[in-house]
Amino acid sequence: MLICALMALTFVSCNDNDDPEDIIWDIMGVAIPIDVQNTAGKSLLSPRADGTVWGQPMTLVYEGKEYPMEWTENWMPSTPTRAYLAQFYGIFIRQIYDVDTENFTQTPTDRWIIYIGEFQGDMSYEKEMEVKFQGETHKIKLVHKCDLNGSKPKLSTEVYLNGKKLEKAPLVLTAKPE
């Protein structure tokens, strides 16, 4: 019995002759992070922040459909599985956690971030959308490139707000003073 098991392993084990074309890349989905700040640069997304924007109407318009923001503290996507595929959720808010990798624990913080997405990470595309917030319409363009030719995937993502390329994430919307 042991000999049969060892023989079976030889038929499925890896070797140096594996064809690089047989590699399956697991490429994470793309989401656009958004923060809403006051004129001093302080985030207003926490439900406990002074001057919070929590609960204010915010809508994503994408491919002719409107996705209203759901200000939910416990929002979680569907139960994750081993096969992770990007799924478009519209616009949503998530709490940021401090992660202790040594003890495998997560501690919730009072920091929050809005996301638009998710979009497939293993494709190239340009997508245009709008975010309506506090009576203003913000035009957002997402340019994602994925080249799977060669030994490693080549990925690049650019985000534009009202025609201006962002230099770093997150995309920042400035809230109107109360």
Buried (B, 14 or more C-beta within 10 A) or exposed (E): EEEEEEEEEEEEEEEEEEEEEEEEEEBEBBBBBBBBBBEEEEBBBBBEBEEBBBEEEBBBBBEEEEBEBEBEEEEEEEEEEEEEEBEBBBBBBBBEEEEEEEEEEEEEEEBBBBBBBBBBBBEEEEBEBBBBBBEEEBEBBBBBEBEBEEEEBEBEBEBBBEEEEBEEBBBBBBBEEE
